Amino acid sequence: MQGKVVVITGGTSGIGEVAAARLAAMGARIVLVARDKQRGEATLGKLRAANAEAAHAIHYADLTSMDDTKRLTAAIAAAEPRIDVLINNAGALFGSRRETGEGLEMTFALNHMSYWLMAHGLRERLVASAPSRIVNTASDAHKGQTLALDDLQSTRGYSGFKVYGRSKLANILFTRALARRAAKSGIAVNCLHPGFVATRFGDQSGGAMSLVIRAAKQLIAISPEKGAETIVYLASSPEAATVNGGYFYKSRPATPTRAAQDDEAGEKLWEATKKLAGIA
C-alpha cells in the first residue's frame, strides 16, 4: 500500500476508522469522508500518527444527500489525480422511517445510493489508476430478504431491521453489477460481511431498537479490530486483486443468498438507482 491513495466513507469510527489507520500504517495515504468535524479531526490525528509522511486529507459531506454526495465526489476527483482504492463503509440502521430532503428513505439513501454515487463520481480516477479496487461493506443481514423493486423507499410499512437487511442485499447486488461493468477497466469490486461488531452502529437508531442492539453488542459482538480485517484484506491483499464481484467473510470468499445472486434484479436496481440519481 506504499504510496497508494485510499478514499473511505464511514472512516471516523468503528471498523472504518480501524481499517483506515491500518492501511495508513501500511503506507497508504487516506482521504477521509466524514460528517462530524470533531470525529473527523480526531481520526485525522490518528492517521497522522500511523503514517506521518502521508498528506492525509478529509472532506465533509452528508451522504444521505445525493446532491451533497455529487458535490463531494467532484471535489475529491478535482483534488486527487489518482485513487487506488474506494471503500464504501458508511451506513446506519434507523428505527423509524425518515425521508431525506430529496424524498428518499434514509436507509436506502445512505446505505445504497451513496455507494453508487461514490463509485460513479470517482470512476474516472479509479480507471486511470488501474489496477484499482472498490470495497463495499455489506452484511449477512441480507439473509432472508428480497428486494422490493416496486417499493425501494419502503412506503408500505416499515421495519428498521428489515429495511436495513434490504439495503445490505442491495450492496451485494450493486457489487456484482458494478463488477460486471468495471472488470475490463482493471477495477476489482468486492463486498464483505464484517461480522456483528461492537461499534457506534445502531446507537442512534432510536427507541427500543437502540436498547436491543446495545444489549446484543455486549453479549456477542466482536471487536472493531477483528471486524476491520476483511476490509483491509480486500483493499490490500494480492489475492483479492484477482477476484471480482465476490462476497467475503473473515477474509475468505463466502456465498450470499440466492436473492443476492439474482443478477436480473441487480440490473433492475442499477437502472432504478441511475434514474433516481438523475444520471443519463
C-alpha positions in Angstrom: 0.0 0.0 0.0 3.0 2.3 0.0 2.0 5.5 -1.8 -1.5 4.3 -2.6 -4.5 6.6 -2.2 -7.5 5.2 -0.4 -10.8 7.0 -0.2 -13.0 5.8 2.6 -16.5 6.7 3.8 -17.6 5.8 7.4 -14.0 6.0 8.4 -14.2 8.1 11.6 -15.4 5.4 13.9 -15.7 1.6 14.3 -14.3 -0.7 11.6 -13.8 2.1 9.1 -11.5 4.0 11.4 -9.5 0.9 12.3 -9.2 -0.1 8.6 -8.1 3.5 7.7 -5.5 3.5 10.4 -4.1 0.1 9.4 -3.9 1.0 5.7 -2.2 4.2 6.7 0.3 2.3 8.7 0.9 0.1 5.6 1.9 3.2 3.7 -1.3 4.4 2.2 -2.5 8.0 2.0 -6.1 8.2 3.3 -8.8 10.5 2.0 -11.5 10.5 4.7 -15.1 11.3 4.1 -16.8 12.5 7.3 -19.9 14.3 8.5 -18.9 15.2 12.1 -15.9 17.6 12.2 -14.9 16.7 15.8 -14.7 13.0 15.0 -13.1 13.8 11.6 -10.2 15.8 13.1 -9.7 13.1 15.8 -9.4 10.4 13.2 -7.1 12.6 11.1 -4.8 12.8 14.1 -4.7 9.0 14.4 -3.9 8.7 10.7 -1.0 11.1 11.0 0.3 9.2 14.0 0.1 6.0 11.9 1.8 7.5 8.9 3.2 11.0 9.4 4.8 11.2 5.9 1.5 10.9 4.0 -0.6 14.0 3.5 -3.9 12.5 4.6 -6.9 14.6 3.7 -10.5 14.9 4.8 -13.7 16.0 3.1 -17.1 16.7 4.8 -20.4 15.8 3.4 -23.9 14.5 4.1 -24.0 11.1 2.3 -27.8 10.9 2.7 -28.0 13.8 0.2 -27.5 12.9 -3.5 -26.6 16.5 -4.3 -24.0 16.7 -1.5 -22.5 13.3 -2.5 -22.2 14.5 -6.1 -20.5 17.7 -4.8 -18.2 15.6 -2.7 -17.1 13.3 -5.5 -16.4 16.2 -7.7 -14.3 17.8 -5.0 -12.3 14.6 -4.4 -11.8 14.0 -8.1 -10.5 17.5 -8.6 -8.1 17.2 -5.7 -6.9 13.6 -6.3 -5.2 12.8 -9.6 -5.3 9.1 -8.7 -7.4 6.9 -6.5 -6.2 3.3 -5.9 -9.0 2.1 -3.5 -12.5 3.3 -2.8 -14.0 1.9 0.4 -17.8 2.4 0.8 -18.3 1.8 4.5 -20.8 4.4 5.7 -24.1 3.0 6.9 -26.8 3.1 9.5 -29.9 1.5 10.8 -32.9 3.7 11.6 -35.7 2.6 14.0 -38.4 4.6 12.3 -38.9 5.7 8.7 -37.3 9.0 7.8 -37.0 10.8 4.5 -34.2 12.9 3.1 -34.9 16.3 1.6 -34.8 14.7 -1.8 -37.6 12.3 -0.9 -35.5 9.1 -0.4 -35.9 6.8 2.6 -32.9 7.5 4.8 -31.5 3.9 5.0 -31.7 3.5 1.2 -30.1 6.9 0.7 -27.2 6.3 2.9 -26.6 2.6 2.7 -27.2 2.2 -1.1 -27.3 5.4 -3.0 -24.1 6.8 -1.5 -22.2 3.7 -2.6 -23.5 4.0 -6.1 -22.8 7.7 -6.3 -19.3 7.5 -4.8 -18.3 4.8 -7.4 -19.9 6.7 -10.2 -18.3 10.1 -9.3 -14.8 8.6 -8.7 -14.9 6.2 -11.7 -12.5 8.2 -13.9 -9.9 8.4 -11.2 -10.2 4.7 -10.4 -9.9 3.7 -14.1 -6.9 6.0 -14.5 -5.2 4.3 -11.5 -6.0 0.7 -12.5 -5.4 -1.9 -11.3 -7.6 -0.4 -8.6 -10.3 -1.6 -6.2 -13.7 -0.8 -4.8 -14.6 -2.4 -1.4 -18.3 -2.3 -0.2 -19.3 -3.1 3.3 -22.4 -5.3 3.1 -23.7 -7.7 5.8 -25.2 -11.1 6.5 -28.2 -9.1 7.5 -29.2 -9.5 3.8 -30.2 -13.1 4.6 -33.9 -13.8 4.4 -34.5 -10.5 2.5 -35.8 -9.9 -1.0 -35.6 -6.7 -2.9 -38.9 -4.8 -3.3 -38.2 -3.1 -6.6 -41.6 -1.6 -6.6 -41.1 -0.1 -3.1 -37.4 0.9 -2.8 -38.4 3.7 -0.4 -40.2 1.4 2.0 -43.5 3.2 2.0 -45.6 0.1 2.6 -44.9 -0.4 6.2 -41.5 0.0 7.9 -39.3 -2.3 10.0 -35.8 -1.0 10.7 -34.1 -4.4 10.7 -35.9 -5.5 7.5 -35.1 -2.2 5.6 -31.5 -2.4 6.8 -31.3 -6.0 5.6 -32.7 -5.0 2.2 -30.1 -2.2 1.9 -27.3 -4.8 2.6 -28.9 -7.0 -0.1 -28.7 -4.0 -2.4 -25.0 -3.6 -1.6 -24.3 -7.2 -2.8 -26.4 -6.8 -6.0 -24.7 -3.5 -6.7 -21.2 -5.0 -6.2 -22.0 -7.7 -8.7 -23.5 -5.3 -11.2 -20.6 -2.9 -10.9 -18.0 -5.7 -11.1 -19.5 -6.7 -14.5 -19.1 -3.2 -15.7 -15.7 -2.5 -14.2 -13.8 -5.7 -14.9 -12.5 -4.6 -18.3 -11.3 -1.3 -16.8 -9.0 -3.1 -14.3 -11.1 -2.4 -11.2 -11.7 -5.2 -8.8 -15.1 -4.8 -7.0 -15.9 -6.9 -3.9 -18.0 -6.7 -0.8 -17.9 -8.2 2.7 -19.7 -9.2 5.8 -17.6 -7.8 8.7 -19.4 -9.7 11.4 -21.5 -8.3 14.3 -19.2 -5.6 15.6 -19.2 -3.6 18.8 -19.1 -0.1 17.3 -21.4 3.0 17.4 -23.6 1.2 14.9 -27.3 1.3 16.0 -26.7 3.6 18.9 -28.7 6.3 17.2 -31.5 4.1 15.8 -34.0 5.3 18.3 -36.4 3.7 20.8 -36.3 0.1 21.8 -34.1 -0.8 18.8 -31.1 1.0 20.2 -31.5 -0.8 23.5 -31.7 -4.2 21.8 -28.6 -3.5 19.7 -26.6 -2.3 22.7 -27.5 -5.4 24.7 -26.6 -7.7 21.8 -23.3 -6.0 21.3 -22.4 -6.6 25.0 -23.1 -10.3 24.6 -22.0 -11.5 21.1 -20.2 -8.7 19.3 -16.6 -8.9 18.0 -14.1 -6.0 18.3 -13.7 -3.3 15.7 -10.2 -4.6 15.2 -11.5 -8.1 14.2 -14.3 -6.6 12.1 -11.9 -4.4 10.1 -9.7 -7.3 9.0 -11.7 -8.2 5.8 -11.9 -4.6 4.7 -8.1 -4.3 4.9 -7.7 -7.7 3.2 -9.9 -6.7 0.2 -8.2 -3.3 0.0 -4.6 -4.5 0.1 -4.0 -8.3 -0.5 -2.7 -9.5 -3.8 -5.2 -12.4 -3.7 -8.2 -10.1 -3.6 -7.0 -8.2 -6.6 -7.8 -11.3 -8.7 -11.4 -11.6 -7.6 -14.3 -9.5 -9.0 -17.9 -9.5 -7.7 -17.1 -11.6 -4.6 -18.7 -11.6 -1.2 -16.2 -12.2 1.7 -16.4 -13.1 5.4 -13.3 -13.5 7.6 -11.1 -12.7 4.6 -12.4 -15.7 2.7 -15.0 -16.0 -0.2 -18.5 -16.7 1.2 -21.8 -17.5 -0.6 -24.6 -14.9 -0.3 -28.2 -15.9 -0.6 -29.9 -16.8 -3.8 -31.6 -13.4 -3.8 -28.2 -11.7 -3.6 -27.1 -13.6 -6.7 -30.1 -12.6 -8.7 -28.3 -10.6 -11.4 -31.5 -9.7 -13.2 -32.7 -8.0 -10.0 -29.3 -6.3 -9.8 -29.7 -4.8 -13.2 -33.1 -3.5 -12.4 -31.8 -2.0 -9.2 -29.0 -0.4 -11.2 -31.4 1.2 -13.7 -33.7 2.4 -10.9 -30.7 3.8 -9.0 -29.4 5.6 -12.0 -32.8 7.2 -12.6 -33.1 8.3 -9.0 -29.6 9.8 -9.2 -30.5 11.7 -12.4 -27.6 10.2 -14.3 -28.1 9.7 -18.0 
